[in-house]
C-alpha cells in the first residue's frame, strides 16, 4: 500500500476525530473500516489489501504506526531507526533497510513521546537519552537531538515469547552438547559463571538458558538495568530493575543499591544482568560472601579482556590496590564463557575458560573449550566448540560439595586437584 494513500486516509480520520469524543478500540476500528470502504468505492483493492490498510491505519493512531507490523513479526529481532527517513531491521540475523519511512520528524517525535509516556519515562532536550522496557518485554533505547544529529533515534531489541533453552542453542550450533552438559553441572554445583561478549552476541539469551539448570528449590534475585531475563523454572524469584532519576533529578535507584539490597533478601544466588561500572565490586563481594552460583554478563572482546575490564570497573567504584582487585576477581569468578558474533552473523560460544588463581600478580585463565573453525560453505562459517587437549578442571571442590562424582562430570573433563 502506497504511503500517499495511508497519509490521505490518516488526514481524513484525524479531521473527523477532532470533532468526536473518545472511542474504544472497537469503535475506532469500525470508524476506520467505514472510511476505508468509502475510499475503496473509487479505488478498488482486494479484500486482503483492505484488511492490511485498516490495520495500518489503526496502528498509526493506537499502536506503534510503521513499527507495529515489525513488532508483531516474530522473525524480527531488532528495529533500528536512525531518523524518520532511515529505518533498518534485523531479521533472522540479517540486517536490511526498510523501504518505508515516517511522514515527518514530528510524527516520529510524537511516537517516541507516546512510547516513553506509556512506560513512565521522560525524554526531552534536557534528558535526551533514555533506556526503557516496553510492556511486551522489548528493550528500547532513544536518543533525541541535539545529541542525535540526524534526528530522533530509536532502537528496539525484541525478545522471543518463549525464551531459548540450552537445547535450542545446541540445535543452532551455538555450542556443543558436551560443553552444555558440563556447564549444566557447573551451574548445579554453584560455580560462579561470567558471560562475556560483544554487543548483540547473545549474552542475555545465554544467561537465560543457563538459569534453567538452577535447582527449583533455590531463591533467586535478578538485578537488571532493563528487565530482559525470562526465568520460568525457579518459582522463588525476585526481579529487580534500576530506575532513572525523575525530572527533578531525584529518585534514581542504581545497580549498586539493588545489589546491596538483594543481600538482605536471603538469596541463594544473585543474577546480575550486566555489569558496566562500579557495581562490579559489589557483585564480586556478593560472590565472595556466600552467594555461590551467581551469574552475570559483561562486554568484552575475549575472556582475558573481560578480566581487564572488570579491573577497570572495580577501580571506578572503589579505591583499592590492583593486587587486591585481582585477588577478588580470582576468588569470585570460577568460569568465563565468551560469546561472539561471527562474520556469517551466527552467534557462537568461542571459549570457555576457568579462572585458576593469581600468579605473578596476574589473574590466570585456562581454556577448557575453544571454537575451531573448519572453513566456510555457502557463506556459513563451519566449525565447532572443542575441548582443549590435556586440560583438566582445576577447581573441583564445589563439585565434591554438591555430591558429584568424576563419572558425573561430562566426558573429557576429568577431575584435577582441588583448587
C-alpha positions, 0 to 999 in steps of 0.5 A: 500500500502506497504511503500517499494513500495511508497519509490521505486516509490518516488526514481524513480520520484525524479531521473527523476525530477532532470533532468526536469524543473518545472511542474504544478500540472497537469503535475506532476500528469500525470508524476506520473500516467505514472510511476505508470502504468509502475510499475503496468505492473509487479505488478498488483493492482486494479484500486482503489489501483492505484488511492490511490498510485498516490495520495500518491505519489503526496502528498509526493512531493506537499502536506503534504506526510503521513499527507495529507490523515489525513488532508483531513479526516474530522473525524480527529481532531488532528495529533500528531507526536512525531518523524518520527517513532511515529505518533498518531491521534485523531479521533472522540475523540479517540486517536490511533497510526498510523501504518505508519511512515516517511522514515527518520528524514530528510524527516520529517525535510524537511516537517516541513521546507516546512510547516513553509516556506509556512506560513512565519515562521522560525524554526531552532536550534536557534528558535526551537519552533514555533506556526503557522496557516496553510492556511486551518485554522489548528493550528500547533505547532513544536518543533525541537531538541535539545529541542525535544529529540526524534526528530522533533515534530509536532502537528496539531489541525484541525478545522471543515469547518463549525464551531459548533453552540450552537445547535450542542453542545446541540445535543452532550450533551455538555450542556443543552438547558436551560443553552444555552438559558440563556447564549444566553441572557447573551451574548445579554445583554453584560455580560462579559463571561470567558471560562475556561478549560483544554487543548483540552476541547473545549474552542475555539469551545465554544467561537465560538458558543457563538459569534453567539448570538452577535447582527449583528449590533455590531463591533467586534475585535478578538485578537488571538495568532493563528487565530482559531475563525470562526465568520460568523454572525457579518459582522463588524469584525476585526481579529487580530493575534500576530506575532513572532519576525523575525530572527533578533529578531525584529518585534514581535507584542504581545497580549498586543499591539493588545489589546491596539490597538483594543481600538482605533478601536471603538469596541463594544466588544473585543474577546480575544482568550486566555489569558496566561500572562500579557495581562490579565490586559489589557483585564480586563481594556478593560472590565472595560472601556466600552467594555461590552460583551467581551469574552475570554478563559483561562486554568484552572482546575475549575472556582475558579482556573481560578480566581487564575490564572488570579491573577497570570497573572495580577501580571506578567504584572503589579505591583499592590496590590492583593486587587486591582487585585481582585477588577478588576477581580470582576468588569470585569468578570460577568460569568465563564463557565468551560469546561472539558474533561471527562474520556469517552473523551466527552467534557462537560460544568461542571459549570457555575458560576457568579462572585458576588463581593469581600468579605473578600478580596476574589473574590466570585463565585456562581454556577448557573449550575453544571454537575451531573453525573448519572453513566456510560453505555457502557463506556459513562459517563451519566449525565447532566448540572443542575441548582443549587437549590435556586440560583438566578442571582445576577447581573441583571442590564445589563439585565434591560439595554438591555430591558429584562424582568424576563419572558425573562430570561430562566426558573429557573433563576429568577431575584435577586437584582441588583448587 
